[in-house]
Amino acid sequence: MLRTLVRPANAVFEVNLGAIQANFQVISALVGPHVRVAAVVKSDAYGLGLVKIARALINAGCDLLFVANLDEALLLRSSHVDGLIAVFWDDLAKFGRSYRSNGLIPVVNNCAQLEAVMATRTQPYFLNVETGFSRFGLTFSDVRRAYLSGTFDRFPPSVVLSHLACSERVADQTNILQRNRFRTIYDLLRPASGSLAASAGVWLGKSYHFDMVRVGSALYGLNDAGIQPNPLQPVAGLRARILDVRNVARRESVGYGATFRTDRNSRVAIAGIGFKNGLPWACANKISVRIAGYLAPVIGTICMEYIVVDITDVPEALSSPGTFVTLLNEDFTVDDLATSVGANPAELLTRLGAGCTRRYLNSC
Ligand SMILES: *Cc1c(COP(=O)(O)O)cnc(C)c1O
């Protein structure tokens, strides 16, 4: 029989549910009472935990969730998450019955999917239209053809949506082009609701909000638009335990490829976090961890399970084995980490915390 060993966690990933709820309120206040704030919880809520995050958002007053596929939607339903759930992409021809029996709303992304929802009489449905992203969505000529044949009279979409390509850049002309194209289709179809903006689009102003915004990254504390002062609260915390401490003589190399060489007799700590936990390889020699008010640089490469930290300048009493070093907190966020290593913040967030002990804080 395999015995469960009891020992402290090597790495702890903390998700502040209260901060997610506060960010939901920030966006809601910003768009005002006439614009619905739908929450995007796809990809396991950006890696933070689909069911926990969905519940926290519903408790905060959110009444529409977007998931990536049917698997995520069915997980929510089987976890007794009621309310409106829209599915960005799945096989509508094959799974029409699953949508209907679980009360799930399909997003229709092309003409074949439009035919599928009509054939299976799946209602309501959301219609995605292409305005400049070239990923999903009916093109203008698709919309025109369906419109002229009376499809939308017989079978109107409840929401028409599209996705912005450049919303992080306020002055980008692509935003105006996409908004004008969207407005044309919106005025033609006159749906109950239109939705163009995701997180960064919220800050492009009222003319981008239409009736609903679809926010993911902002809820999770990512400030994609770089708004200053940042109105969003950071959500993720990350800590790792010091497993071992050793002395490394001056001029010795540290880690794979000997990318770091000590310039003094050093004390280093080996902490129990690595790239298996989503800490990017690109962090090598680029970031620092916090130990009780001290900043200690990560030296050498990120290993699969470990990092090496230079603690020469940290008092020994504060950096002995068993102590935790902090990689992410309110002062050094996922956005900061992304900037340090030239990564995409959402990509980082979806990978961070894998294999860590998870703690969920402050849900109300
Ligand atoms: C992921 C996604 C969103 C949410 O984007 P954020 O920038 O994270 O807010 C909104 N709409 C669509 C279609 C998406 O794919």
The ligand as a MOL file (V3000), in Angstrom:
LIG
                    3D

  0  0  0     0  0            999 V3000
M  V30 BEGIN CTAB
M  V30 COUNTS 15 15 0 0 0
M  V30 BEGIN ATOM
M  V30 1 C -10.4040 35.2570 -24.3420 0
M  V30 2 C -11.4800 36.0480 -24.9280 0
M  V30 3 C -12.0060 37.1400 -24.2400 0
M  V30 4 C -11.4010 37.6640 -22.9620 0
M  V30 5 O -10.2180 38.3450 -23.2710 0
M  V30 6 P -9.3930 39.1730 -22.1580 0
M  V30 7 O -8.5000 40.0270 -22.9620 0
M  V30 8 O -8.6560 38.1760 -21.3590 0
M  V30 9 O -10.3670 39.9200 -21.3570 0
M  V30 10 C -13.0980 37.7940 -24.7770 0
M  V30 11 N -13.6400 37.4070 -25.9550 0
M  V30 12 C -13.1520 36.3670 -26.6630 0
M  V30 13 C -13.7880 36.0040 -27.9530 0
M  V30 14 C -12.0450 35.6620 -26.1840 0
M  V30 15 O -11.5580 34.6540 -26.9080 0
M  V30 END ATOM
M  V30 BEGIN BOND
M  V30 1 1 1 2
M  V30 2 1 2 3
M  V30 3 2 2 14
M  V30 4 1 3 4
M  V30 5 2 3 10
M  V30 6 1 4 5
M  V30 7 1 5 6
M  V30 8 2 6 7
M  V30 9 1 6 8
M  V30 10 1 6 9
M  V30 11 1 10 11
M  V30 12 2 11 12
M  V30 13 1 12 13
M  V30 14 1 12 14
M  V30 15 1 14 15
M  V30 END BOND
M  V30 END CTAB
M  END
